[in-house]
């Protein structure tokens, strides 16, 4: 049922050893999403140390995600001519330099420049991941497996990073994240190498089409709605009396649960229809998003956070699966990931403005949940048409 728009000549990961490919794709996935998952600790640490406002930190986070998206949109039209492994090496070097450089300054303009650098690196790494997965026989399965590896790794990082922040502050967290990027970058060298098949070079000229634009719209609504609160999620927990170290334990539990969910999804995604699993995952994510800023106790927040993370990580491969099924193939998949970051960038800025304007984070979750739910209407016509063709 799932297939990439490539040929056997471009499916390097199907002939490479499974374990090596899994390490490479898992490391690339983890390296590409460090910012999305752990910038929230940096936001809290910088606000505590330098007194930056929520709006300023929303803009700071937006700089990272906008440059992340820009890198992916830059890569998209050139996708078939690029080597995923080389792209991953460049990405790692950029991220490591930007994270380490940020540790050495407390000046907001320089920190902003550092976020632009990390965003570019993360975007290049995510592009490398999409290209490598797209050159396999089942890209959605490999992305799910990559997420499962990523979340297992993050279960430990989520405990360690806040401890580093407690003992060494924001500077220590920057250096710690730079060191983690070194390790992931080395493992990402195991990504399948090579370029796309020459005979499929015409794919770059294939128009996105109405269904492709629906996929991009669905990703935009999903990411804008569900991730608007993300840069401030640790601050949200803090507001109801949850310290950063306890939040780190919740995040560790959430990513472990997500690893189990995505490993299970990887086993069955090729046999699943596209419509109802995507609608169910999006609906659950929207509901949990609304709860994140409205519950008032630590156990309730922890439960909502775990459910939110699991549903988010299930939704992403189910949604990008629609992109790989379109004629534009790899190019649309890279654009879809870029749209995720672009929409998250705008959501971060909107959330920062809302938090500063109302003096609280309460409204961000429900408003984001409604926007996230609108993605169901955008994606379902595409999913249903693909299901009818597969029947």
PyMOL commands that set and color helices and strands:
alter all, ss='L'
color gray80, all
select helices_A, chain A and resi 8-10+12-15+18-32+34-50+54-76+79-81+84-102+108-134+139-190+198-205+209-227+230-239+244-271+275-292+298-324+330-358+362-390
alter helices_A, ss='H'
color red, helices_A
deselect
rebuild
show_as cartoon
